[in-house]
Amino acid sequence: MDDTILDYLAGLTPNSPEWADQLEIVAEENNIPIMDRTSMHFVQVLLQIHQPKRILEVGTAIGYSALRMQDNTQASIVTIEKDEKRYRDAVENINNLNKDDCIKVIHGDALEEMSRLKENNERFDTIFIDAAKGQYGKFLELADLMVGNGGLVITDNVLFRGYVAAPEETPKRFRSMVKKLREYNEKLMNHPHYQTSILPIGDGVAISYKLEEGN
């Protein structure tokens, strides 16, 4: 999808709440990766249709996506962030909007914390993966054990700047990650537990529907 179409879609995306605009500015000024507006709006519409009661987010950053998802669904959200500064900022942002009763932020390594949640038999209707891209395959293995049939796994950045579709053009420093993302996308598209579609919006969003048993 070329930039003209992407700019057109961005122009059609509804305005964000003022607090979301402020978080977007903070993220841009501090080079903090958050989901772009067009992709975020798509996820919000998807969640309005799906109406999850519990969401697990892997990769909190400053709390932007968790707050946008909760504002749109009224779901209970558990979100994991490894970086201490971002964790503290996320907690502050969530508290400032009085959402601390429905968004729980866990400070820790995503794989370790997901394993702990799985051991505690935690279950989620939707799992949103937006953390270390080289670990996406491992995140999916754990997510599969916690998302129920009919649930969703949403993965951001699966096209990573377009390099995933054109690996021969990938700068050397990104080649290993792009290779893992290509493997992840192929795994998703062929996974027997999921029906998946990858959309070329933002940095690439994969939507995976957990199939009912026997399908």
Residue, then its C-alpha position, 0 to 999 in steps of 0.5 A: m500500500d503506497d504512502t498516498i493511500l496510507d495518508y488518505l486513510a490516516g486523514l479519515t481516522p477519527n480524532s483521538p481524545e485529548w489525553a491520547d494526543q498528549l501521549e502520542i506527542v510524548a511517544e514521538e518526542n522520546n522515540i517510544p514505539i506506540m501503535d499508529r492511529t490508523s492501526m489503533h482505530f482498526v483494533q478498536v473497531l475489531l474489539q468493539i465487535h469482539q467485546p472481550k472481557r479480559i485482554l492481555e497486552v505484551g508490551t505496555a510502553i507508556g500505556y497508550s494502547a492499553l488505555r485506548m483498548q480499555d476506553n473502547t471496550q471496558a475490558s479488564i486488561v493485564t499488560i506487561e512491560k520490561d523497561e522500568k522507566r516505561y513501566r513507571d510512566a505507564v502506571e502514572n498515565i493509567n492512574n491519571l485517567n483513573k483506570d488503575d482499577c481495570i488496567k493492571v501493569i506488570h513490571g517484568d520480562a514478558l516471557e517470564e510473566m506470561s509463563r507465570l500467568k499461564e501457570n496460574n491458569e489465567r485466561f484471556d479473550t484477546i491477547f495483543i502482542d507488541a513487544a520484542k519482535g524477535q520473540y514473537g514465536k515464543f509469545l505465540e506459544l504461550a498466548d495459545l495456552m491462554v486464549g480461549n476458542g473464539g478468542l483473538v491474538i493481535t500482533d503489531n509490526v509484522l511487516f516491519r517497515g516493509y522489510v518483511a516483504a523485501p528481505e533483500e533490501t533489509p539493512k544488516r542490523f535488522r536482518s535477523m529480526v526480519k528473518k524471525l518475523r517472516e518465520y512468525n508470519e508463516k507460522l501464523m498463517n499455517h497454524p492449525h489453531y488459528q485463522t489469520s489475516i495480515l493487514p498492511i496498515g501501520d507497520g503491519v497488523a496480524i489478526s488471528y482468530k482461535l478456531e473452535e475445537g474440531n474446525 
